[in-house]
């Protein structure tokens, strides 16, 4: 039988072979299922030993088929897998025949079942589309089939010659039959090859015909497009000729605009060569405003290269920054000093970048230079103001703080004074890094402190709280915290600003005073019993003396409390913070007045009297701070003749009366608070303000006015007068002469 050659693309053939390999695996599973059913029936009929022999072979066959199934599933199908499978399949069948002949029946070596099994194997391998594999399979199956038969025939020839169907002649006929079935499968395989080739050939012809049709259609379409494109190009050419004329006019206009823009820039623009001298090719006319030199004095091979006017101390920095930017092909941005034509040193800011050719080589440097001397001066003043604020904060007796209004009062800022109070550094408390301030509050005081702050936040009031904290060394320290909430424009709480002062010594003194009071009371009780015989007048005199001493101590204590008002300090610092950002010069003036106010407090805190001139200097500085803080909402007018300036008054009395007026009245730009200060005919210093009572009155203890009265009681027979008319509140304090 002659088989014609089959020409099939290897890629398509491998796909078909892989499909045949998967199909052969499925056929094997079907064969295994069928054999398992037959073994089960055989086992049920009592052939148990034979069934167990068959079960072993099925198990081996199943394991090998699992391996073939995995290879086919992963698309792995080299030829040696097909040959290995064929060898295993024939080996299993021959081993089965050999086992059956040895243990059960010699005539099984030529059983009809074998003639059935081997053709099925041929059919399975036909779909693998491998002709060499089929010849190999036929050869080993015929060889194995005859090997098993003749090995048994030589052992017991009589059994096989008794029956003609088991004779060697009959067996050889069966072998020829098996080989014939194999050749038929090879022929069927060739038919499959031809069918596949025919289908692929027809598909290829159809695809070629379709491509030729599409090619012709594409040619026609391209021809039409070229014609349309030529028409469009002709129209576009005409339009471009017209547009060119228009662009020429616009270009002239743009040049004029660019020239105008450059002339209006605050600095000067330039283009220079990337050489060591930065030789200027172009500089705009504004260079004269910045440097004092005309453009022609600095461009080209001028006697004054631009590099020569850069300050010597900054030249290395300029060169390094420029070189680094040009090497990285990035923009440069730097500040340095130059020496003007008149010898003045000024600060300039320069920004620009390199211009490169197609090969990436630097060609020019373009940039703009502006005068920033005013900015540098403002920055210096700003730094000076910040340093002044820092110095003021560091000189305070307490620690200034800012924290969030959250569960732990997370600290945003603490001045270094906190170390003297708590033993912890400011950085330990900032952000609750190592410890939180709320965590060192004494356990018995923590809940009370939280409630008082919550109350003040709710009603937008300042707070002053005394409580205990645990020092880092384990000591219990008393502190007083004065602060107030800070809100945004919508009324949402932002921060809590405060100042924390150690008052342990004060608390100890209060405790000692309390104990002394108790002892004094006990002593009084004993004295009362022993001096009952004394006259009531002497007793009353002693009582009045003790009361006067106590009131004197209380008056001194109240004066001490009013020396430094923390709320006023916080408000002033908040105003100063805003001014620093807006107006540095005004912030500097504000700081000077604030220093003057607190210098006055420190210098006169132990004095009973000061001259009216000294007090008025202090009040003018204090009023300046109020003007900045309230911005045309509070007006203080002072009308005092020079002859009265030598008289004496109690220090800080005027400040206390002005602060009371602000505290108890409402005011705005439309309805400002007006305070008048003058001396009347009876030599009383009058402080008069219009009444604009707040809708929600702040709680007034009256301590301030009583304090002034008590202080005058110790110094003069004349007493202050406080009265309220229908529209004004009038405070009169007497002027004291040293002769008195």
Buried (B, 14 or more C-beta within 10 A) or exposed (E): EEEEEBEBEEEBBBEBBBBBBBBBBEBBEEBBEEBEEBBEEBBEEEBEEBBEBBBEBBEBBBEBBEBBBEBBEEEEBEEEBBBBBBBBBBBBBBBBBBBBBBEEEBBBBBBEEBBEBBBBBBBBBBBBBBBEBBEBBBBBBBEBBBBBBBEBBEEEEEBBEEEEEBBBEEBEEBBEEBBEBBBBBBEBBBEBBBEBBEEBEEEEEEEEEEEEEEEEEEEEEEEEEEEEEEEEEEEEEEEEEEEEEEEEEEEEEEEEEEEEEBEEEEBBBBBBBBEEEBBBEEBBEBBBEBBBBBBEBBBEEBEEBBBBBBBEEBBEBBBEBBEEBBEEEEEBEBBBBBBBEEEEEBBBBBBBBBEBEEEEEBEBBBBBBBBBBEEBEEEEBBEBBEEBBEEBBEEBEBBBBBBBBEEEBBBEBBBBBBBEBBBBBBEBBBEBEEBBBBEBBBEEBBEEBBEBBEEBBEEEEBBBBBBBBBBBEEEEBBBBBBBBBBEEEEEEBEBBBBBBBBBBEBBEEEEEEEEEEEEEEEEEEEBEEEEEEEEEEEBEEBEEEEEEEEBBEBBBEBBEEBEBBBBBBBBBBBBBEEBBEEEBEEBBEBBEBBBBBBEBBEEBBEEEBBBBBBBBBBBEBBBBBBBBBBEEBBBBEEEBEEEBBEBBBBBBBBBBBBBBBBEBBEBEEEEBBBBBBBBEEEEBBBBBBBBBEEEEEEEEEEBBBBBBBBBBBEBBEBEBBBEEEEEEBBBBBBBBEEEE
